[in-house]
């Protein structure tokens, strides 16, 4: 999968400090969402999501992130 550079840059710090990889979640309300995933189960708290809408970076965290993930998992 081709991950947009702006998404790679947003996750750059986390990738440099963990063994995570970027995963595309899907599209919700015109925003293409991405999350940092891990091969092992980790307790990380709320995930941070980054999304793209018309070339602009969006960020989601906290309960909003969980709502987005839940919504995309149902589709």
RODO-2510 file (C-alpha; in nm, 4 decimals, decimal comma):
residues 75
     n   res          X          Y          Z
     1     x     0,0000     0,0000     0,0000
     2     x     0,1207     0,3483    -0,0813
     3     x     0,1138     0,5643     0,2328
     4     x     0,1104     0,9398     0,1585
     5     x     0,4262     1,1240     0,2657
     6     x     0,2349     1,3640     0,4912
     7     x     0,1026     1,0634     0,6887
     8     x     0,4520     0,9110     0,7114
     9     x     0,5823     1,2421     0,8458
    10     x     0,3038     1,2631     1,1042
    11     x     0,3916     0,9165     1,2382
    12     x     0,7711     0,9571     1,1980
    13     x     0,8499     1,0050     1,5684
    14     x     0,6391     0,7073     1,6753
    15     x     0,7859     0,4806     1,4081
    16     x     1,1404     0,5823     1,5029
    17     x     1,0718     0,4935     1,8666
    18     x     0,8749     0,1722     1,8248
    19     x     0,8348    -0,1250     1,5985
    20     x     0,5053    -0,0029     1,4614
    21     x     0,3820     0,0290     1,1074
    22     x     0,1199     0,2491     0,9440
    23     x    -0,2091     0,0881     0,8541
    24     x    -0,4941     0,2368     0,6495
    25     x    -0,8256     0,2160     0,8342
    26     x    -1,0599     0,3433     0,5663
    27     x    -1,2624     0,6503     0,4769
    28     x    -1,5151     0,8202     0,7055
    29     x    -1,6866     1,1473     0,6199
    30     x    -1,4447     1,2100     0,3342
    31     x    -1,1331     1,1611     0,5503
    32     x    -0,8941     0,8733     0,4782
    33     x    -0,7762     0,7536     0,8227
    34     x    -0,4483     0,5841     0,9225
    35     x    -0,3287     0,4356     1,2518
    36     x     0,0006     0,3047     1,3839
    37     x    -0,0269    -0,0715     1,4398
    38     x     0,2023    -0,3143     1,6188
    39     x     0,2754    -0,6853     1,5731
    40     x     0,2486    -0,7412     1,9492
    41     x    -0,0324    -0,6445     2,1840
    42     x     0,0630    -0,3247     2,3641
    43     x    -0,1158    -0,1086     2,6131
    44     x    -0,0792     0,2342     2,4568
    45     x    -0,3910     0,4127     2,5757
    46     x    -0,5932     0,5913     2,3128
    47     x    -0,4594     0,5572     1,9595
    48     x    -0,3750     0,8667     1,7602
    49     x    -0,5152     0,8671     1,4105
    50     x    -0,4024     1,0819     1,1214
    51     x    -0,6190     1,1406     0,8211
    52     x    -0,6201     1,3171     0,4891
    53     x    -0,9023     1,5216     0,3445
    54     x    -0,8341     1,7112     0,0234
    55     x    -0,4598     1,7041     0,0953
    56     x    -0,4970     1,8484     0,4471
    57     x    -0,3767     1,6568     0,7530
    58     x    -0,6347     1,5760     1,0204
    59     x    -0,5601     1,4419     1,3687
    60     x    -0,7836     1,2464     1,6014
    61     x    -0,7182     1,1202     1,9531
    62     x    -0,9077     1,0168     2,2636
    63     x    -1,2623     0,8892     2,2429
    64     x    -1,3025     1,0408     1,8957
    65     x    -1,0379     0,7976     1,7664
    66     x    -1,2209     0,5046     1,9183
    67     x    -1,5466     0,6190     1,7564
    68     x    -1,3766     0,6411     1,4148
    69     x    -1,2186     0,2954     1,4524
    70     x    -1,5508     0,1477     1,5678
    71     x    -1,7360     0,3064     1,2766
    72     x    -1,4856     0,1814     1,0192
    73     x    -1,4765    -0,1685     1,1720
    74     x    -1,8531    -0,1989     1,1261
    75     x    -1,8307    -0,1168     0,7544
***
